[in-house]
Amino acid sequence: MNSLAHPHSRFTPAVQDPDGPRELVILGSTGSIGTQAIDVVLRNPDRFRVVALSAAGGRVDLLAEQAVALGVRTVAVADPAAERPLREALAAKAGGAPLPEVLAGPDAATELAALECHSVLNGITGSIGLAPTLAALRAGRVLVLANKESLIVGGPLVKAVARPGQIVPVDSEHAALFQALAGGTRAEVRKLVVTASGGPFRTRTREQLAGVTPAEALAHPTWAMGPVVTINSATLVNKGLEVIEAHLLYDVPFDRIEVVVHPQSVVHSMVEFTDGSTLAQASPPDMRMPIALGLGWPDRVPDAAPGCDWTKAATWEFFPLDDDAFPAVALAREVGTLGGTAPAVFNAANEECVDAFLKGALPFTGIVDTVAKVVAEHGTPAAGTSLTVEDVLQAEHWARARARELAAG
């Protein structure tokens, strides 16, 4: 295996201070992953120091509050129009203390990703996280990766610059695989088993899914997430993306990566070894645990999140995936096997279809059906080491436009 992320691989970052707190850059600090990462940092000031934050720019008050509380040197917003409100919010909250440097514009997060630090947590949502991912890797930082889209749409690009062990995954499923893989050598791995909550509709047939409303789809039974990720969980597109991500992170063939439905979301994923043994990673559904693991690796952060309460009775259930009702995982395997720009087309078309569903322009089952049509029309993708960022951007642009056309009817 040529694994980007594997617990047996040790990557030494270009910048590290063994005597002081680990310096971090957090991208997407006002989102779900970012806010929970900051909670971990604030509870462990002796272990971590945040030197820079970035956000899209829609929540400048929260971003300013975070920057002042953490005493960061630099703050960035992707939206140039948010620069002035951010400066005003920083001045109001700083109480006379020195203000951080402020960067603004679509390349600001990419600039932060290359700053001098130990690790970069990429918690940006969407494929716009690709450029910061590449920047952090090229700068020799440890990449704590929550932005799965950057790996999925730019797989060959990421693999070309990442060194073994340089990426530590934050998705609960991939953090689970990361930990379970420590139980054996690479040659002993038979299969990866990725668990899925099944979302709010796991027991419904395809026919019963046709009338699902946005409000129903946004009511996830286990996790609190943003709207796109929540809808992706309901359609299982998120699980399809995770299958592609597992293939890229651990260099395991698609036919050895399975998905199983586990409604309790306590077993986050499993690794089956060649002797028939299966190792599972279990913990209550709390993203602070995988975030802390990523920030602290190879050391664990004590009390990052509550553990399982073994004094109480509990039942864990596992069900096979219904590929007829939820075809997204099978489609993702096809897309991942095609490689090249096909994953970028899949991801971009899905984002547009989710938006159309939330606006009432597509039925729930129409999300994946429309994505499948866009993927089929895409044809032979640009593939291999010749793939460029421009290829990815062009494929995404075409896929978004075509998805909007199909959704409009």
C-alpha positions, 0 to 999 in steps of 0.5 A: 500500500502507498497510504496517505494516512496510516498509523504505521507511517510517521511524518515529521513536519517541516516546523515543530517545537518539541518543547512548546504547544503544537502550533495550528492553523484552523481553516473553516473555524466558524463551521461545525468542525472548526468550532469543535476543534477550538473547544478542544484547543481551549481545553488543552492550552498546554498542548495546542496554540492556534496561530491563524483562523480562516472562515467564509465570512458569513459569521464575522462576530464569531470569527472575531470572538474566536480570534481574540480568545485564541490570540491568533496572529492572522485571520482570513475571510474568503468574502472580500466584503466581510473584511471591513465588518471583521476588522470592526468586530475585532476592534470591538472585542479586542479591548485595546489588545493588539489586533491580528493581521486580516487577509481577505479574498478567495485565496486567503485560506490557501495563504494561511495553509502555508504559514509556519506551523505544525499542523493545518486543520482543513475544516472547509466545506466543499471542493474549494478546500483543494487549494488549501489542502495542496498548499499545506502539503507542499509547505510540509505541514501535517494536514488534519483533514476534515475536508474530504472533498479536496481529496476526492476531487483532486485525488491524483493531485493530492497523492502526487505531493503528500508524503506517507503519514502526512495526512491524518483524517478527521471524519469519524469513519476514517479516524476509526479506520486509522485507529483500527489499522494500527492492529495489523500490518498493511499486508494483513488487511482484508477489507475496510468496513465503513459504517453508516447511520443510514440517515433518517430514512434507512428503513424506507423503500425507494418508492417511499422516499419519493415524497421526502421533504427538505425538513424531513431530510434535514432531521438527522437522527444522530449528528448535528451538521450543516445542510449539505452534509445532512442531506448527503447523509440522508441520500448516502452520498456522504457514504459514497464520498467516504468510500472514495476517500477510504480508497485514496487514504489507505490504498485499498481497492474498491472491492475490499471496502464495504458499507454497513448500516449501523443506526446507533453510530457508536461503531464508527468503522471496522477493519477485517484482517486476513485471519478473520479478526475484525477490529472496531473503533467505538465511541459515542457520536462526538466529533471532538474525539476524532478532531482531537486525535487528528490534532494530537497524533501520534498522541491522544488527548485525554478526555477529548470526549466522553467514552462509552458507558459500559455500566448500561445495557446497550444494543448495537445493530448492523444491517446490509445497505439497500442499494436499490433505495440508496444507489449513491454508494454504488455510483460512487464506486463507479466514479472512484474507479473511473478516477480523473475528473469523474469524482469532481463531476460527481461531487459538484453535480451533487452539491447543485442537486442538493441545492435544487432539492432544498429549493423544491426543484427536485424530489429527494430521489431526483438528487442521486438520479440527476447526479448519475445522469451528469456522470454518465454524460461526462464520459471519459474523464481526464485521468492519471498524473496528467490531471491538473487543478484546471481540469478539476475546475473545468469539470466542476463548472460543467457539472454544475451547469449541467446539473442545474439544467437537468434540475430545471427540467 
